[in-house]
Amino acid sequence: MANFETGSVSSSSMVDFNNTEIAFAHKSDHELKRTAWLFRMMNKQWLVNVGSKASMLFNSTGIGIFNPIIRATIFKQFCGGISLKDSEETIEHLHQLHTYSVLDFGAEAKSCDEDFDEVLEENIKAIRFASTHAGIPVISSKITALGAFEILEKFQTKQGLNAEEQKAFERIEKRVDKLCQVAAEHKIAIFFDAEETWIQDTIDLLVKKMMEKYNQERVVAYHTFQLYRKDKLQSLKDDFEEAKSKGYILGAKIVRGAYMEKERKRAASMGYPSPIQETKDDTDRDYNAALSFLVDHYEEIASCNASHNQKSNLLQAQWIVERGIPRDHKHLNFCQLLGMSDNITFNLAKAGFNVAKYVVYGPVKDVVPYLIRRARENSSVTGEMSRELSLILTEIKRRGLK
């Protein structure tokens, strides 16, 4: 087991996340200054709060008055384009920088079969599109974009679905299976997102079925494990044992998690123990232990370290180097969101590791919720936006710009 408390390889011998010259080499002076301006704006929490509420209000009423402004600013920073074709320039640019793309159709809050079928078709288009581009090995999908949340939830509670609900659940499984079938045919993989705990068991069941069916010779379907959950480190180990016993390759993407406040609030209101780690240190401990486990079993598990945490990325890079594993081994991958943590992504790419950007795409009105999350979660309160801005300003100073 790798030791994630101490390390013997210095960061400078492998990858230096403070190297802003490499991190922002892809940006012209004008683009760099524009990015600095945008991050300064997003660093103003009051502005983010007001802008988010106004955008959601107008978006919900179908009024796109802010859409041109959004597209020219925050959309341009965090999204690839309004369509696959529109995203092609970003994808090719990333590939030239030795960075892969994970295609993610950003439409959310779907609620009817017509919408679910539309998302399925869009995801299938993404798979076919990816198969013609060497820089796109994976797409991302959410089970709740392919079926109704309430059906997934009721299935998990084991209340028993009525005849109509059972048919709805079967349609969800057929959509997921169809997606995996097309992905397998085109040699593309799928990251299935983790979601709320009260539907996650259902998602796990569906994804395990897909892994057992399609992850035989190569990995098509990936689980996502949220390590801010107290039980997910053990779940990762248990799922590995299950995969071995059933003869398929486990696909494991690990993240810290996305629903902390929602999870804790629900647990408190319904009177059950919170599934979320007590502290950030607890989450970091389990996350890095999960990373260690994945590197230990890299020949049998295909994994993705989907993190913006510098220490976690450095640890994986360190363990790969220490063990003499090829830096571009297909089972050991890193991933960050487009528009964020360029210091991590492009320094890893320059050092020869497998790294990708999540390239979210879709009509502006459909990706507004995603963009609002990017702005809110990276506000000055979390410190993430300040870190991004600090790195950009360091590069501006290094270039001698004003």
Secondary structure, DSSP 4 states (H G I P E B T S, - for coil): ---SS--SS-GGGT--TT-HHHHTTTS-HHHHHHHHHHHHHHT-HHHHHHHHHHHHHHHHTT--TTHHHHHHTHHHHHEEESSHHHHHHHHHHHHHTT-EEEEEE------SHHHHHHHHHHHHHHHHHHTT-TT--EEEE-GGGTS-HHHHHHHHHT----HHHHHHHHHHHHHHHHHHHHHHHHT-EEEEPP--HHHHHHHHHHHHHHHHHH-SSS--EEEEEETTBTTHHHHHHHHHHHHHHHT--EEEEEE--S-HHHHHHHHHHHTS---B-SSHHHHHHHHHHHHHHHHHTTTTEEEEEE---HHHHHHHHHHHHHTT--TT-TTEEEEEETTS-HHHHHHHHHTT--EEEEEEES-HHHHHHHHHHHHHHTSTTTSHHHHHHHHHHHHHHHTT--
